[in-house]
């Protein structure tokens, strides 16, 4: 099953990048405010900084974003209080990688709609 198509255009891509940057910022804030220490906290903080830098690159590279997200997920995976923020970043990365509706890479249904 293919990924859903989204409307294209530079404005929409900029909005998706902005959403990713906001999600990363929120997760960084949640991590900073989390009272408990855990063994991989420094790794999570460092990798969130890397992820924020990758989100500022033009154009952002989805493969690099996913790799960095994987490191963050591994570092905070056992901290349930951060699960919502982590999921938000994951969704933002996924949306950034979606092709636009008018992109020839967009999967087309094999039937008439």
C-alpha positions in Angstrom: 0.0 0.0 0.0 1.4 3.4 -1.0 1.7 6.5 1.1 -1.0 9.1 0.9 -0.4 12.0 -1.5 -0.3 15.5 -0.2 -0.6 18.8 -2.0 2.7 20.1 -3.4 4.4 23.4 -3.5 7.2 25.1 -1.7 4.8 26.7 0.8 3.6 23.3 1.9 7.1 21.9 2.2 8.1 24.9 4.2 5.1 24.3 6.5 6.1 20.7 7.0 9.7 21.7 7.8 8.3 24.2 10.3 6.2 21.6 11.9 9.2 19.3 12.2 11.3 22.1 13.8 8.4 22.8 16.2 8.1 19.1 17.1 11.8 18.8 17.7 11.7 22.0 19.9 8.8 20.6 22.0 10.6 17.3 22.5 13.8 19.1 23.5 11.8 21.1 26.0 10.0 18.0 27.4 13.4 16.2 27.8 14.9 19.2 29.5 11.9 19.4 31.9 11.9 15.7 32.6 13.0 15.3 36.3 14.4 11.8 36.1 17.9 11.1 35.0 18.4 8.1 32.7 21.5 6.6 31.3 21.1 7.8 27.7 19.8 11.3 28.4 23.0 13.0 27.1 22.8 11.0 23.9 19.2 12.0 23.4 20.0 15.7 24.0 23.0 15.6 21.6 21.0 13.8 18.9 18.1 16.1 19.2 20.5 18.9 18.5 21.8 17.0 15.5 18.2 16.4 14.4 17.4 20.2 14.7 20.4 21.0 12.6 19.3 18.5 9.9 15.8 20.0 9.8 17.4 23.4 9.0 19.3 22.0 6.0 17.9 22.9 2.6 16.6 20.6 1.4 16.3 18.3 4.5 17.5 14.8 3.8 14.8 12.3 4.9 17.3 9.4 5.3 19.5 11.4 7.7 16.4 12.6 9.6 15.2 9.0 10.0 18.7 7.9 11.2 18.9 10.6 13.8 15.3 9.9 14.9 16.2 6.3 15.4 19.0 7.3 17.7 16.7 9.6 19.7 14.1 6.9 19.9 16.6 4.4 21.2 17.9 6.8 23.8 14.4 7.8 25.2 12.4 4.7 24.3 11.9 3.6 27.9 10.8 7.0 29.1 7.0 6.9 28.6 6.6 10.5 29.5 8.4 11.4 26.3 6.5 9.0 24.0 4.0 11.6 22.8 6.7 14.1 21.8 8.7 11.4 20.1 5.7 10.3 18.2 5.1 13.9 17.1 8.6 14.1 15.7 8.2 10.8 13.9 5.0 11.9 12.2 6.7 15.2 11.2 9.6 13.3 9.6 7.2 11.0 7.8 5.2 13.9 6.4 8.3 15.6 5.2 9.2 12.5 3.2 5.8 12.3 1.5 5.7 13.1 -2.2 3.5 15.9 -3.4 0.2 14.9 -5.2 1.6 16.1 -8.5 5.0 14.3 -8.0 5.5 11.4 -10.5 6.7 9.3 -7.5 3.3 9.4 -5.9 1.8 5.9 -6.1 -1.4 5.8 -8.2 -4.2 3.4 -7.6 -4.5 0.6 -10.2 -8.2 1.4 -10.7 -10.4 4.3 -11.6 -11.8 6.2 -8.6 
